[in-house]
Amino acid sequence: MRQVWTLTRMQLGSAFEFLNMKRSKNLKKNISVTTVLVLGFLLFAFLSGTYSFIMGMALKSMNELEVLPGLFMAVTCLMILITSIYKVKGVLFGFRDYDIVMSLPVKSWVVVASRLMLLYLINMVFVAALLVPNYIIYGIMAKPSPAFYVLSMISLLFIPIIPIIIASILGVIIAVISAGFKYGNAIHTIMMFVGTLLIVVFSFQMQSESQIAEFGTLMRDQMVKVYPLAVWYLKGIIQYDLLSYAAFLAVSFLAMIVFSFIVGRYFKWMNTVMSARKTTSKYQVKELKKSGQLKALYQKEAKRYFSCTIYLLNTSMGLVLMLFGVIAMMFFKSEQIEQMLNIPEAAGMLKEMVPYVMSLMVGLVAITASSISLEGKNIWILKSAPVAAKTILGAKIIFSLSITIPVCIITSLLAGFGLKMGALDLLLTIALPISYCYLTAVFGLVINLKLPMLEWKNETVVVKQSAASMIGSLSSFLTAGIPLALLFTVASNNVMALGYGTLAVVLLLSGFLQGYLNKNGAKLIARL
C-alpha cells in the first residue's frame, strides 16, 4: 500500500501542478488557481444544497424524507459512472507517461491501484461537493441522531468505488471496440451526447412538487434494484444497521483490491490494444497541398477539437442544449410552458428572455479557454514558428466563432419564428448571442494566456479542471446573468433599451480585450 500511495502522490502532483506549492516557480499563479478551484467547489456545493432543500421539501410533504439520501447517492453514482467512462482512457489506461511509470520497480497491480486511486480522488471532490450539503439539509429536516453524521461521512469515502470500477470496465470495452474503427471518437462522443440529453429530457418531465417527489422515490427504488449495495448503504445510515453498513464498506474496498489484481495481470495487453490505430492499405501518394498560415492554424485547431471527445463534449453541450431547447419550445403551447417553468405569464416573457438565455448558454462554450493549455509541451512549436502572434491567436478565435455563430443564427431564427418576434426583437435575438460568442472567445484566450496549464498528462484535467476553463465558463453567469436579472426589474418600455445597451457594452468589452491581445499577445506567448 505504501507503493500505491507514493505512486498516487507523484501522479497527483503531475496532473495538478498547482498542488506543488513549495516547489512551484510561480507561487502567485498557483495560489490564484487554487482560489478559483475552491470557489468553484463552493459554488457547486451551494447548488447541491439548494436542490437538496427543494427536493427535501417535496419529499417531506409526502412523508418520504428518508428517500433524500438514497436519491442523492443514486444521482452521485450515476454522474460518476457517466463522467468516469471518458476519463478511463487517459487516466487509467493510455496515459502519456505510461513508459516511465511501467519502468519503475513496482508490480502492475500497484500501478493499476495508483491510477484507480487518482481517478478516485478526482471524483471525491465532486462527491464531497454533492453529498455533504445533502447530508446537512437532511440532518436539518429529519433531525437524526449523531450516529447519522458519523456513518454518512465515513460512507462518503466508499461511495465512488463501485461506480468507478463499473465505469472503468465500460470505458475499456468502448475504447477497445472503437480502437478498431476509423471514427471511434465520433461514436464515443455521440453516446455521451445522447446520455446527457436523456437526463435533461427526464428532468423536464418533473413539472410539479408531487412529480419531483415521485421521481425521487422512483429513482431511489430503481437504484436499490440494480445496485444491491445501495440497500446496505441506506440501511446503515438511515436505520443504523451496522451489519449492512459493514458489508457495504467491506465489499466496496475488496472490489477495488480484486479489480486492481485482475486488471494488473492484463494491464500491458490492455494498453497495447487501446493504443492501437486502424491502418489502411489504400494510401496513395498525391500532390501535397499548401495553404496560408491562418488556414493551416485553423485546420490544426479543428483537428484538435474534433479528435478530443472530452474537449468537444465539454464545450459544445451548451450549444446543443440551446438548440434543442428552442426546438422543443416550438412544440409547446403557452399554458404548457408556464406549467413547466411554474411562472405565471412566462410564455409572454420568453420573447424578452430568449436573447439573454441564449447568451448565457453561449458563454458556457469556452473553447478558447483551453486552447492554449492543450498545446502542452508542443507550445514551443508555435513559439518558434515564423508566424505572428496575432495570426496564432486569430486562428483560435476564428475557429471558436465558426463553431458558435452558426448555431446561434439557426437557434435565433427558430426562436424568432416560433415566438413570432418583430424586426427589432429578432435583430436583438441574433446580435446579442453573437456578441457573446466573440466576448467568450476573446476573454477565454486572455484567461488561458494568463493561467496556462501546459504540464498535463491527460486532456480531461485541462478541459474540466483547469482554472482557465472554469473561469471561462463560469464568467457567463456574471456577464449574461446580470443583464438577465435586470430584465425582471426594468419597465416594459425600457426592455429594448436594456437589450441594445447590453449589446453595446459587450461589444466595447470585446473590443478592449481584442486590443489587449493585439498589443500584448506576443509577450504573453513568449512567457509560456
N, C-alpha and C positions, 0 to 999 in steps of 0.2 A: 504493500500500500504506500510505502514511503516513495518508491519509484514512481508510482502513479501520480502522487501529489506533486512531486518535483517536476515531472513532465508537464502536468497541467499548469503549474505556475509559469513555466517557461513559455508555453503556448498562449497562455492568457496574456502575459506581458507582450508577446509578439503580436497578438491580434489587437490588443488595446494598448497602444504605445503610451497613451496619457497616464496609464497606471504607474509607470516607472518615474515617479515624481523626483526621486533622489538622483537618478542618473540622467534626467532629462536635460537637454541643452537649452530648451525653451520652456522654462517653468511657467512663465506667464501664460503662454499659449495653452499648456496642459491644464492649468487651473481654470482657464476660460472654458475649455472643452468639458471639463468635469462639471462645472457650474451649469452649463447648458443641459447636459445629460441628467443632472439631478432635478432641474426644473421640469424637464420632460417627464421624468418619473413621477414627480409630484402632480403634474397635470393629469397624467394617466390615472393615478390613484384617486384624484378628485372625481374624474369622470366615472370610475368604477364605483366610488361611494355614492355618487348621485343616482346611478342606475340601480344600485343595491337598495337605496331608500325607496325609489319609485316601485320597484318590484316587491320590496318588503311590505309597503303599504297595501298593494293589491292583494298579496297573499294573506296578510293579516286580516283583511276584510272578509276573507273566505275561511279563516281559521286554518290556514295551511302554511303558517310562517316557517315551520320546520323544513319546508321544501327549499328555502332560500340557500342554505349552504350547499345542498346537493346540486341545485341548479347551477350555481357558480362554479362548482367543481366540474360539472359537465361541460360548461362553456370553456373553462380553462383547459381541460383535456382536449376538447375539440380544436381550440385555437393552437395549442402546442402541436397537435397532430398535423394541422394544415401548414403551419409556418415552418415546422421542422423538416418536412419532406424535402423541400428545396434547399435546406441547409445541409442535408446529408452529404451531397456531393460538393466538397469544398471544405467541410469541417471534419466529417468522419472519414470520408474517402476522397481521394483525388486532391488532397491539399497540396499546396505549392512546395512545401518543404518536406515532402514525403521521403526523398532520398536521404536527406540529412537525418531525419528522425529515425528511419529504419537502419541507419548505420550505427546508431547508439547501441551499447551493450545491454539491451533490455529485450525481453521476450515480446512477441507480437501482441499477446493479450494485454500486456501492460500499456502498449501504445493505443490499443483499442479502448481500454478503460479510461485512459487520459483524454482521448478525443471525445468519448461519451461524457466525461466529466466537464469538458469545455462546453459541449452542447448543453449540458445540464445547467451550468452556471449562467449561460446566456439566457436560457429560458426561465431561470429562477427569478431574474429581475422582473420579467413580465408577470410571473406567478405571484410574487410578493405585491406588486402594484395592483393586481386584480383581486386577490383574495383577502389580504389584510384589511382593507376598507370594508369588504363584505362581512368579515368576522366582527368588526367593530359595530357595524349597523345592526347585524343580527343580535349581538350582545345587548345593544341599547333597547331593541324592540322586545326580545324574548326574555331578557334578564336571566340567563342561565347561571349555573354555579361556576365558581372559578376554575373548576376542572375543565370546562369547555375551552377556555382560553389556552390552557396548558396543552391539552390534547390537539387542538386545532393548529397551534403554532408548530408543534413537532411534526404533525402530519403534513404540514406545508412543504417540508423538505423532501417528502417521498412522493407527492402527487405527480410531479413531472416524469418520473422514471419510466413507467409503463408506456405512456403516450410517446415518449422519445424512442423507446425500443420499437414500438409498432411503426412509427414514422421512419425509423432507420431501415426496417425491413421493406416497407413500401418504397422508400426512396431508392434503395438498392435495386429493387425489381424494375422500377421505372427507368433508372439510369442504365441498367444492363440492357433492357429492351430498346431504349432509344439510342443506345450506342451503335446498334446495328442499322439505324435508319439515317438517311441524309438530313432529315428535318426533325431530329429528335427534340431540339429545343422548342420548336413550334408546338409539338404535341404536348410537352410538359406545360408550356405557357397557357395553352387553351384549357387544359384541365384545371389549372389554378384559377383562371378567369371564371370558368363555369361554376366552380365551387363557391367562390366569393359572391357571385351574382345570386346563387341559390339562397345563400344566407340572407342577403339583402331582401330578396323577394319574400322569404318567410317572415322577416321582421315586419314588412309592410302589411302582413295579414293580421297583425295584432292591432285592432282598432279601438279597443276599449279596455278598461281596467280588468273586467272579468276575463277577457280573452288573454290578456297578459298573464294573469294568474293561471288560467287553464294551460297556456303554453308552457309556463314554468313547471307545473305539475307533470305535464306530458313529457317534457324533456328529461326531467328527473327520473320518471318511471322508465323511459326508454334507455337511459344511461344505466340503470340498475340491471336491465335485461341483457344488454350487450357487454357490460363491463362488470363482472361479478365483484371485483374488488371495491366498487363503489358502495355495495351493500355493507361490507365490513367497515369502510370509512365512515358511513353515516351512522351505523350502529355504535361505532366507537365514540364519535364526538357529540352525538345527539342523545343517545341512550346510555352512554358511558359503559358500553360492553367492552371490557378490557381484553377479553379473549379475541373478539373480532378485530379490535384495534391492533393487537399484537400481530394477528395474521396478516393484516393489511401492510404493516411495516415490514414484516419478515419476507413476505412474498415479493414485495417491490424491490427490496435490497438483494435478495437471492436472484431475482430475474436479471438484474444488472450484472451480477457476477457471472451467471451462466452464459448470458449473451456475450459478454466480453471474451470468455474462453472459447465459445463456439466460433465467433467471428474471427478471433485471433488465429484460429487454426487455418482459416481460409483467407486471411486478410490480404496477403500478397496476390493471390489469384484474383480476388475481387477487384483490387486496384488495377491490376493488369487489364481485366475485362472492361472496367468502367472507363479506362483511359483510351480504349480502342477507338479508332476512327474508321468510318466507311471509306473505302477506296474504290476507284473505278478504273477500268482498263480502256475507257473511251477517250482518254486525254489526247488532244491533238494540238500540235504546235501551230499557233496562229500569230498573226501580226500583233505586236504589242501596241496598246493604245496609250496615249498620253493625254493628260488633262492639266488644267490650270491648278495653281496652288490651292485656291479656295475650294474648288470642286473636289480635289483629292482629299483635302482635310474633311470636307463634308461627308464624303463616302466612307472615310475612316470612322467618323462619329456614328454613321448609320450602321456600319458593320458591328461596331462595339455594342450599340444599343440593342439591336435585334438578335445578337448572339448570346446575350446575358439575360436569362429568364428572370432573375430577381430584379434586375435593373428595369427591364421592360414592365414587369408586373407592378412594381412599387411606384413607378412614375406615370403609368397610364391608367390606373384604376379610377382615378378621379374623372378623367375624360370619359371613360366607359360608363360610369355611373351617371354622369351628367347627361350623356346622350340617351341612355336607356330610360332615365327618369323623365325626360321631356317626351320621349315616345310613349311611355306609359301614361303620362298626363293627358295626352291627346285622346285616350280611350275612356277617361273617367268623366263623369258628369260633375257639375258644380257641387251637388249635395254629397257625392262620394268623396270628393277632395276635402271638403270641410269636415266630414266624419273621420277621415284618415288622420288629418292634422289636428283634429279636435280644436279647431279655431273657427269661431263664427265669421262668416263672410270672407273666409280665406281665399275662395276662388276669385273674388274681386281684387284681392291684394296681390295675386300671383303675377299679374301683368307688371306690377311695380317691383316685385321681389326678384323676378327671374334674372335680370342683369346682374344683381348683386350675388345671388346664389351661384350663378354660373362663374362669376369672378372668383368666388371663394373656392369652388371646385378646381378651377384653373390654377389657382395659387398652390394647390397641393401637388401639382405636376412640376416638381422642381428638378427637371432633367439636368440642368447645368450645375446644380449644387453638388453633384457627384462627379461631373465630367473631368475635372482636373485630377481629383484623387484617384480615379480609375486608370489614369495613365501609369500610376505606380512607379516602379523602377525604370520604366521606359520614358519617363519625363525628360531625360537627358537628350533623347532624340529630338523632341520638339525644341528644347533649349538651344541645341547646336545646329538645327536646320536653318538654312538661309531663307527664312520666312519671317515676315514682320509679325510682331505680337498682335497687331490689330487684325491680321488675317487669321491667326490661330484662334483668337477669341471670337472673331466674327463668325467663323465656321461653326463653333459651338452654339452661338446664339441663333444663327440661321437654322441649324438643324432643330433646335428646340421649337422655334416658331413654325417650322414646317410640319411638326407633329401636332401642335396645339391649335394653330389658327384654323386649319381646315375643319377640324371637329367643332370648333366654336361657331364657325359660319353656318355649318349644317344644323347644329343644335339651335342657334338663334333663329334661323329661318323656320324651322319646325315649330319653335315656340311662338313665333310671330303668327304663323298660320293657325296654330291650334288655339291661341288666345285672341285672335282677331285684333292684332295691335294696329295702331295708327302709324303714320310715317315716322314721327319723332320717337315714339316708343320703340319701334323696330330698329331705328338707327342707333339708339342708345343700347339696345339689347345686343346689337352686333359690335358696336365700337367699344363698349366698356370691357367686356371679357377679352377682346383682342388687346386692349391696352394693358390688361393684367398679364396676358401672355408675354408681352415684351418686358414688363416690370419684373415678372418672376424669372425670366431668362437672364436678365442683366444682373439682378440682385443675387441670384443663385451663384453666378460666376464670381461676383465680388466676394461673397462669403466664402466660397471654396478656395479662392486665391488667398484669402486671409487665414482660413483654417483648413489647410490641406491635410489629408491623411494618405501619404504615399507609401508608408511601410505597412503593407497589409498582406495577409496570407490568403484571404478569400473575399470575394466581392460583396458578400452579404453584409460584412461588417461595415464596409464603406457606404453601401446604399441605404441600409436601415439603421445603423447605429452610430454613424459619424455625426459630429456636431454640426458641420455644414449642411448635411442632408436634413437634419431635424430643424435647424433654423430656417432653411429654405422652404420647407413645407409648412411649419407652424406659423411663419410670419404672415401667411394669408389670413389667419384668424384675426390679426391686427389690422392689416391693410384693407381687407374686404369686410371684416367683421364690424369695424367702427361705422362705415357708411351704411351697412345693413341695419345696425342698431339705430342710427339717426333717422332712418326711413320711417320708423314707427313713432317718431316724435315730431316730425315736421308736419305742417298743414298740407292738405291735399294740393293746394295751388302752388306749393313750393317743391313738390316731388321732382318735377322735371329739372328745376334749377339745381337741386341736390345731385341728381344724376350726372348732369353735364359738368357741374362743378367738380365732382369726384373724378370724372374723366380728365379734366384739365390738370388736377393735382397729380394724378397717376402719370400722365404724360410728362409733366415737369420733373417729377421724381425720377422717372425712367431716363429722361434726357440728362439729368445731373449725373446719374450713375454711369451712363454711357460715356459721358465726357470724362469722368474719373478713370474709366477703363482705358480710354484713348490716350490719356495723359500718363497714367501710371502702370498700364498693362505690362510693358516691357520690364519695368523694375520688379513688379510682383512675380513675373515668371522667372526672372533671373534669380530671385531669392529662394525659389523652390528647391 
